[in-house]
Amino acid sequence: MTADNVKQSAVLDLSDLDRWVGKPVVFAELWDPCNATDIRRWVMAMDYPNPIHWDQEFAQQSKFGGIVAPQSFAVAMDYGHGCHPAGVGKIPGSHLIFGGEEWWFFGAPVRPGDKLFQKRRFDGYDVKDTGFGGPTVFSRGDTEHRNQDGVLVARERATAIRYLIEEANKRGVYGKEKASPKRWDKEELAEIHKIRYDWILSNREGRSPQFSQVKVGDKLPRRVIGPHSIATFVTEYRAFRQNIWGTWRWNVPEGEKDPAREDAGFAKDMSYDHEARKIDPRQGDGLYYGPSSGHVNLEKASNIGMGGMYGYGASTNAWQIDYVSYWAGHNGFVWHSRTQFRSPAFEGDVTFIDGEVVDKQQNSPYGCPVAVVEVRMTTQRGDQMLKGTAEVQLPY
């Protein structure tokens, strides 16, 4: 089959999406405030060993006076990994993967005992031709997070990539080699461990570089995550508080219609059964059933054109925010972060994270000078997984 034939055979039915553009969507709310264990579980899953987030004694001696959540934790206080408002509306025969995230933070930390409340809306979509899926929908969803005092904590714009399963399987961009993950020998694992440990030691004390001393072209210490495995994927998945049985509820206002529970056009074995989960919560927790289950199920991953088991976009975005925050130290703050996902983390791969200061802004939209850090994530083969930037305040 020629490329032209492939392109001509793919037809997206977008007739259901337009009615949701600009409307509030996805009315779901977590029942409980977070606690210190939730935060510890999150940083453990993201492999982010900054002691202010898990070591009680260290955190008590810090400026925070106790355990505080990393900025990346806001997504774990939400339903749907932050991407759900970008994924509403039915596209028959489709599936969804995460395409990127943009976050704005407003200086309010999340601590044990806090609860976040969300407002979500479907912003709209564009259609572009991609090598992976042919005609592909890039849809945008917005979420606003406020705490129990009404304080604005963060805003997020998520981009979802929605593609036709049949078309992705025809094109086979993610081939069957993804189903045979790399096996690492002892020497290779020792080198990975050394890079990881050196990064931990690079700023465990939380020192913040002075804005005046940071220069364009400065490199951040390299970080590595992985090798990724079913164990790491499951650990990540269970750290999102939504994915614990019974932690959330629908709170649809009277008179509103929520598309979140309607048919999205996914394959039958990749959809939630919201009625069945009332008796058997596995039916709705996403690990065994639902659109996320392909991450840890090889057959399902292959059926949706992914080739092998793969990691979570929301985790990848968190790695960027954590990486820049660790370099910025206790007196630094990430005001804005933007990421584009180019490829997921596949089983057996490792993710190298590198950063470089590419700009310094004396007058930023955030009312303070910021350093702009460009972040790149690559695999051991050099495949690009993510490209992003973060604007971070440093002591002046």
Secondary structure, DSSP 8 states (H G I E B T S, - for coil): --HHHHHHH-----TTTGGGTT-B---EEESS---HHHHHHHHHHTT---GGGT-HHHHHHSTTSS----GGGGGGGSSGGGTGGGS-S--TTEEEEEEEEEEEE-S----TT--EEEEEEEEEEEEEEETTTEEEEEEEEEEEEEETT--EEEEEEEEEEEEEHHHHHHH-SS-GGGGS-----HHHHHHHHHHHHHHHHHSTT-----TTT--TT-EEEEEEE----HHHHHHHHHHSGGGSTT-EEE---TT---GGGS--S--GGGS--TTGGGT-GGGGSSSSSSTTGGGG-HHHHHHTT--S-B--HHHHHHHHHHHHHHHH-TT-EEEEEEEEESS--BTT--EEEEEEEEEEESS-TTSS-EEEEEEEEE-TT--EEEEEEEEEE---
